Amino acid sequence: MVNTTIKTTKSQEVFAAAQNLMPGGVSSPVRAFKSVGGQPIVFDRVKGAYIWDVDGNQYIDYVGTWGPAICGHAHPEVISALHEALEKGTSFGAPSVLENVLAEMVIAAVPSIEMVRFVNSGTEACMAVLRLMRAFTNREKVIKFEGCYHGHADMFLVKAGSGVATLGLPDSPGVPKSATISTLTAPYNDLEAVKALFEENPDQISGVILEPVVGNAGFITPDAGFLEGLRELTHEYGALLVFDEVMTGFRIAYGGAQEKFGIKPDLTTMGKVIGGGLPVGAYGGRRDIMSMIAPAGPVYQAGTLSGNPLAMTAGIKTLELLQKPGSYEYLERITKRLADGLLKAAQETGHAVCGGNISAMFGLFFTSGPVHNYEDAKKSDTAKFGRFHRGMLERGVYLAPSQFEAGFTSLAHTEEDIDQTIAIARDVLSSL
Ligand SMILES: *Cc1c(COP(=O)(O)O)cnc(C)c1O
């Protein structure tokens, strides 16, 4: 078993210096460990299911760079494809065959996508999709759910989950009221609330956007009938249904949540896995709607590095690896083993918990649950989660540093990694 008293002197030095150089010492807020306390560790390298920090400590990783590393970090085939692509140059700013290849793969995989536009991040994809929703319907309002995160664009920074929730900033200063005035929110899994919003705002709602399985308020699944109900309501009120599959795309099934649950949204946003660890986002959907995007149509959206050959290459290779028979069966098997093992260990050591998994996405709340929405999730004992997180870290397991984040496994995690993680968790939980 892994050491219980790790030395993190170098991490502390690097992070102390970083705090003078960058706001909070990080390039993205959740990384700073604010919600779990203590110092973040500073990474040196990643490989397979593991991370090594600058002090040389090894950890089993369940963050997977927040989702992209579904084949395991630095997969040899992804790395060698990238080496080859690198020789041809890092950016074209012009059409390339690689874009066609990845576009064909995305269109073949995701049931509702007939055309796709590549961008550089999930945030960008969600921002663009909202513009498109509004243009297509000629309506301004949008419904989102409490605790769902759709990137950091102004219009979405209302009750936006994880990073924002963790910092206690449900809205951010600097976001003008005018930017969020058209953003309506409802509790997740509450169809009645959605119906009421449609009735109160006749012919004004362009559509509904959601995480079809929530990861940014912790791991929350849609109740039976919820996604179907949204599909019916949006049809009934002439609005669009948009699945934000930046996290769930190619993770909970090859074709994402829409394949898993058999619901066809009108538009879909993607990111994370489709970039294989390089910066990529995408949005796509019905041909008639996507044809409104410039230069085919009048809705402007552009990007200097969009469709970048390195990012396309990493995405293509990652999807190829995922296509191998048995990938998703394996991910489901090990992740269920992990989620069940963690729940059992927590229950047997006297903690109120709930949680579960779908394919390679899992979560554990320190509350007896059930958790159907963000209000329920907030009943979790976050102080206890903080102690659990620190205990796991000190014993060599790297979990997302917030109660309100999902966990991720990869094809590189072995049953041995999983069993070791459960044993460590049992140890930590019995000491809480
Ligand atoms: C991560 C995430 C985003 C934002 O993607 P970035 O690449 O971080 O900008 C949007 N939506 C969901 C559901 C996400 O999980």
The ligand as an SDF file (V2000), in Angstrom:
LIG
                    3D

 15 15  0  0  0  0  0  0  0  0999 V2000
  -16.1600   21.1380  -18.9770 C   0  0  0  0  0  0  0  0  0  0  0  0
  -17.5280   21.4830  -19.3930 C   0  0  0  0  0  0  0  0  0  0  0  0
  -17.7850   22.6330  -20.1530 C   0  0  0  0  0  0  0  0  0  0  0  0
  -16.7340   23.6560  -20.4770 C   0  0  0  0  0  0  0  0  0  0  0  0
  -15.7100   23.1330  -21.2670 O   0  0  0  0  0  0  0  0  0  0  0  0
  -14.2670   23.8700  -21.2720 P   0  0  0  0  0  0  0  0  0  0  0  0
  -13.4990   23.1010  -22.2980 O   0  0  0  0  0  0  0  0  0  0  0  0
  -13.7400   23.7480  -19.8840 O   0  0  0  0  0  0  0  0  0  0  0  0
  -14.5060   25.2780  -21.6680 O   0  0  0  0  0  0  0  0  0  0  0  0
  -19.0780   22.8420  -20.6020 C   0  0  0  0  0  0  0  0  0  0  0  0
  -20.0540   21.9810  -20.3100 N   0  0  0  0  0  0  0  0  0  0  0  0
  -19.8490   20.8730  -19.5800 C   0  0  0  0  0  0  0  0  0  0  0  0
  -20.9800   19.9390  -19.3080 C   0  0  0  0  0  0  0  0  0  0  0  0
  -18.5770   20.6020  -19.0780 C   0  0  0  0  0  0  0  0  0  0  0  0
  -18.3970   19.5200  -18.3080 O   0  0  0  0  0  0  0  0  0  0  0  0
  1  2  1  0
  2  3  1  0
  2 14  2  0
  3  4  1  0
  3 10  2  0
  4  5  1  0
  5  6  1  0
  6  7  2  0
  6  8  1  0
  6  9  1  0
 10 11  1  0
 11 12  2  0
 12 13  1  0
 12 14  1  0
 14 15  1  0
M  END
$$$$
